[in-house]
Structure formats: C-alpha cells, structure tokens
Amino acid sequence: MAGQTKVKNVGIRTVRLVEEPVPGSEGLSFYFEVNHVPIFAKGANIIPLGVFYNEADDEDIEWLLQSSVDANMNMVRVWGGGYYQP
C-alpha cells in the first residue's frame, strides 16, 4: 500500500471480554466487545526481543509490528515478565 494513507479518529470507551453460557454447550463464549460491538481478535504474543534492554533497536520493533500488520493481526499481547520493549 505504498503511497496510500488513511487517517481515522477512533474512541474506545469500553473493552469487555464476554464469557457467557453458549446454548446447547457446556462451554462459555470468549470474545471481545469494543464500545458494545463484538470484534474478532487475531493476534499473537510478543516477548522481549533480547535479554538485555538495548538488544532490540527501533528497526527490530518496527519489523515485528509490521509483520503483525502483514499477517492481518489486530491484537498483540505484550508479555515481558515485568519488562517491556520501548
């Protein structure tokens, strides 16, 4: 999408994880609602890119996030055991 830009202001007022009984099943639903609208979340976990804080530079982080965009992900869970990438 080189040369194309789309700017849109959005406002997130509420995010809710919905877990409700599913009729005819013993299980529960598991989905997110944003502003009372159900969304499909496709994503992955991100862990620190190195054991030392300065091992990952901006290019590494940009590559990782762009890879998520290229895979059509709309959610990323950041796990760092208390340590987060900049």
Secondary structure, DSSP 8 states (H G I E B T S, - for coil): -TT-----------EEEE--B-TTSSSB--EEEETTEEE---EEEE--SSSSGGGS-HHHHHHHHHHHHHTT--EEEE--TT----
